């Protein structure tokens, strides 16, 4: 958390709308969709979670099954939560 205190807050850039990402010539057709039934993914490039945290990895339509943490906390993909806890 100490690192976030060092971040500079956004400031007005001199023109309305500066806070929005300029998409220019972005075309959705240029991107391949993620496989709908993907079950394997490579998460080695992701950042390490803080010690003691509960982790749920979701990449390209695939996810881990989730876990039950202490104090009744559940960290699950919505599809798994729906099946287990209707």
Backbone as CSV, one residue per row, in Angstrom:
resi,resn,N_x,N_y,N_z,CA_x,CA_y,CA_z,C_x,C_y,C_z
1,UNK,0.815,-1.205,0.000,0.000,0.000,0.000,0.853,1.261,0.000
2,UNK,2.048,1.192,0.531,2.903,2.367,0.574,3.216,2.871,-0.823
3,UNK,3.316,1.943,-1.798,3.614,2.338,-3.172,2.497,3.175,-3.770
4,UNK,1.242,2.877,-3.418,0.131,3.635,-3.986,0.123,5.077,-3.491
5,UNK,0.650,5.310,-2.313,0.704,6.670,-1.792,1.651,7.535,-2.621
6,UNK,2.587,6.914,-3.341,3.539,7.658,-4.153,3.001,8.005,-5.534
7,UNK,1.885,7.387,-5.927,1.329,7.637,-7.249,0.735,9.039,-7.333
8,UNK,0.965,9.667,-8.460,0.427,11.002,-8.690,-1.040,10.897,-9.100
9,UNK,-1.888,11.741,-8.552,-3.298,11.755,-8.921,-3.468,12.362,-10.307
10,UNK,-4.471,11.912,-11.050,-4.726,12.499,-12.372,-5.067,13.978,-12.245
11,UNK,-4.627,14.759,-13.197,-4.937,16.185,-13.211,-5.461,16.565,-14.593
12,UNK,-6.180,17.670,-14.655,-6.768,18.149,-15.898,-5.676,18.383,-16.940
13,UNK,-5.887,17.887,-18.160,-4.883,17.974,-19.214,-5.116,19.139,-20.185
14,UNK,-6.059,20.019,-19.866,-6.266,21.192,-20.704,-7.358,21.060,-21.743
15,UNK,-7.984,19.877,-21.834,-9.088,19.713,-22.784,-10.110,18.743,-22.217
16,UNK,-11.398,19.009,-22.423,-12.423,18.088,-21.942,-12.266,16.717,-22.604
17,UNK,-12.500,15.668,-21.846,-12.416,14.324,-22.377,-11.042,13.695,-22.285
18,UNK,-10.064,14.397,-21.690,-8.695,13.871,-21.603,-8.630,12.557,-20.832
19,UNK,-9.604,12.328,-19.949,-9.554,11.148,-19.086,-10.003,9.872,-19.787
20,UNK,-10.476,9.978,-21.007,-10.952,8.812,-21.738,-9.882,8.314,-22.697
21,UNK,-9.774,6.999,-22.821,-8.794,6.402,-23.716,-9.215,6.632,-25.162
22,UNK,-8.315,7.160,-25.954,-8.571,7.379,-27.375,-8.420,6.050,-28.107
23,UNK,-9.516,5.560,-28.676,-9.478,4.275,-29.363,-9.111,4.404,-30.831
24,UNK,-9.148,5.620,-31.365,-8.718,5.853,-32.740,-9.313,4.872,-33.719
25,UNK,-8.455,4.093,-34.378,-8.925,3.160,-35.404,-9.054,1.730,-34.876
26,UNK,-9.365,1.577,-33.611,-9.543,0.251,-33.023,-10.661,-0.495,-33.740
27,UNK,-10.392,-1.727,-34.132,-11.414,-2.559,-34.749,-11.469,-3.893,-34.022
28,UNK,-12.621,-4.246,-33.545,-12.809,-5.482,-32.798,-12.483,-6.705,-33.645
29,UNK,-12.701,-6.616,-34.943,-12.460,-7.749,-35.832,-10.984,-8.143,-35.897
30,UNK,-10.093,-7.272,-35.487,-8.661,-7.558,-35.538,-8.218,-8.512,-34.423
31,UNK,-9.087,-8.822,-33.490,-8.741,-9.656,-32.341,-9.422,-11.013,-32.432
32,UNK,-8.695,-12.054,-32.066,-9.248,-13.410,-32.023,-9.990,-13.597,-30.701
33,UNK,-11.176,-14.205,-30.703,-11.868,-14.456,-29.442,-11.183,-15.574,-28.655
34,UNK,-11.313,-15.523,-27.339,-10.785,-16.588,-26.493,-11.629,-17.840,-26.696
35,UNK,-11.016,-19.010,-26.625,-11.811,-20.235,-26.783,-12.825,-20.366,-25.659
36,UNK,-14.053,-20.685,-26.009,-15.122,-20.757,-25.027,-14.973,-21.944,-24.094
37,UNK,-14.310,-22.996,-24.536,-14.184,-24.186,-23.700,-12.760,-24.383,-23.204
38,UNK,-11.980,-23.315,-23.167,-10.585,-23.423,-22.735,-10.485,-23.877,-21.293
39,UNK,-9.604,-24.821,-21.023,-9.431,-25.299,-19.656,-7.992,-25.176,-19.196
40,UNK,-7.078,-24.928,-20.111,-5.682,-24.784,-19.725,-5.205,-23.386,-20.073
41,UNK,-4.373,-22.836,-19.233,-3.838,-21.512,-19.476,-2.494,-21.397,-18.780
42,UNK,-1.708,-20.466,-19.222,-0.380,-20.239,-18.659,-0.429,-18.950,-17.856
43,UNK,-0.287,-19.063,-16.552,-0.353,-17.890,-15.684,1.013,-17.528,-15.132
44,UNK,2.077,-18.075,-15.716,3.417,-17.818,-15.178,3.836,-16.359,-15.316
45,UNK,3.225,-15.624,-16.220,3.585,-14.230,-16.429,2.873,-13.281,-15.455
46,UNK,1.953,-13.785,-14.674,1.207,-12.935,-13.750,2.031,-12.614,-12.515
47,UNK,1.682,-11.540,-11.854,2.376,-11.140,-10.633,2.099,-12.105,-9.496
48,UNK,3.033,-12.225,-8.597,2.833,-13.064,-7.422,1.840,-12.379,-6.479
49,UNK,0.868,-13.116,-5.957,-0.089,-12.504,-5.027,0.576,-12.242,-3.680
50,UNK,0.042,-11.314,-2.910,0.580,-11.061,-1.574,0.481,-12.313,-0.701
51,UNK,1.413,-12.465,0.210,1.425,-13.626,1.101,0.115,-13.703,1.877
52,UNK,-0.458,-14.899,1.942,-1.682,-15.117,2.696,-2.958,-14.775,1.955
53,UNK,-2.847,-14.299,0.724,-4.056,-13.933,-0.009,-4.690,-15.169,-0.644
54,UNK,-5.965,-15.058,-0.938,-6.688,-16.117,-1.628,-6.676,-15.754,-3.109
55,UNK,-6.325,-16.712,-3.948,-6.117,-16.414,-5.358,-7.111,-17.160,-6.242
56,UNK,-7.655,-16.470,-7.204,-8.509,-17.060,-8.230,-7.972,-16.570,-9.562
57,UNK,-7.496,-17.479,-10.395,-6.909,-17.094,-11.678,-7.927,-17.341,-12.781
58,UNK,-8.152,-16.324,-13.598,-9.032,-16.448,-14.757,-8.287,-15.885,-15.956
59,UNK,-8.086,-16.736,-16.974,-7.375,-16.321,-18.178,-8.062,-16.920,-19.388
60,UNK,-8.421,-16.093,-20.348,-8.971,-16.542,-21.626,-10.099,-17.556,-21.487
61,UNK,-11.040,-17.308,-20.638,-12.208,-18.159,-20.514,-12.017,-19.367,-19.618
62,UNK,-10.844,-19.593,-19.080,-10.600,-20.714,-18.175,-10.254,-20.159,-16.799
63,UNK,-10.556,-20.924,-15.756,-10.250,-20.449,-14.413,-9.957,-21.629,-13.498
64,UNK,-9.326,-21.310,-12.372,-9.147,-22.315,-11.339,-10.504,-22.533,-10.676
65,UNK,-10.639,-23.593,-9.878,-11.925,-23.900,-9.251,-12.244,-23.015,-8.058
66,UNK,-11.274,-22.276,-7.557,-11.499,-21.425,-6.408,-11.266,-22.165,-5.116
67,UNK,-11.376,-21.455,-4.016,-11.116,-22.022,-2.694,-12.056,-21.419,-1.662
68,UNK,-12.151,-22.099,-0.540,-12.873,-21.565,0.609,-11.830,-21.044,1.582
69,UNK,-11.942,-19.799,1.935,-11.004,-19.198,2.882,-11.567,-19.243,4.282
70,UNK,-10.857,-18.639,5.205,-11.320,-18.588,6.584,-12.521,-17.678,6.745
71,UNK,-13.220,-17.805,7.842,-14.380,-16.967,8.175,-15.504,-17.081,7.151
72,UNK,-15.600,-18.230,6.457,-16.682,-18.439,5.513,-16.527,-17.730,4.189
73,UNK,-15.347,-17.181,3.912,-15.106,-16.480,2.657,-14.924,-17.491,1.531
74,UNK,-15.632,-17.303,0.425,-15.501,-18.154,-0.747,-14.953,-17.326,-1.893
75,UNK,-13.957,-17.840,-2.571,-13.411,-17.176,-3.747,-13.581,-18.152,-4.891
76,UNK,-14.625,-17.933,-5.713,-15.009,-18.875,-6.756,-15.373,-18.134,-8.029
77,UNK,-15.179,-18.763,-9.192,-15.765,-18.192,-10.407,-17.289,-18.228,-10.259
78,UNK,-17.995,-17.312,-10.869,-19.443,-17.273,-10.724,-20.097,-18.570,-11.179
79,UNK,-19.565,-19.210,-12.231,-20.159,-20.452,-12.706,-20.063,-21.565,-11.649
80,UNK,-18.951,-21.633,-10.935,-18.771,-22.629,-9.886,-19.635,-22.285,-8.675
81,UNK,-19.666,-21.004,-8.304,-20.482,-20.570,-7.164,-21.954,-20.892,-7.408
82,UNK,-22.421,-20.680,-8.623,-23.823,-20.975,-8.960,-24.141,-22.451,-8.783
83,UNK,-23.219,-23.334,-9.169,-23.449,-24.758,-9.037,-23.393,-25.230,-7.577
84,UNK,-22.429,-24.729,-6.826,-22.213,-25.191,-5.457,-23.132,-24.527,-4.435
85,UNK,-23.554,-23.306,-4.711,-24.322,-22.521,-3.736,-25.535,-21.890,-4.394
86,UNK,-26.416,-22.734,-4.862,-27.605,-22.222,-5.553,-28.430,-21.340,-4.635
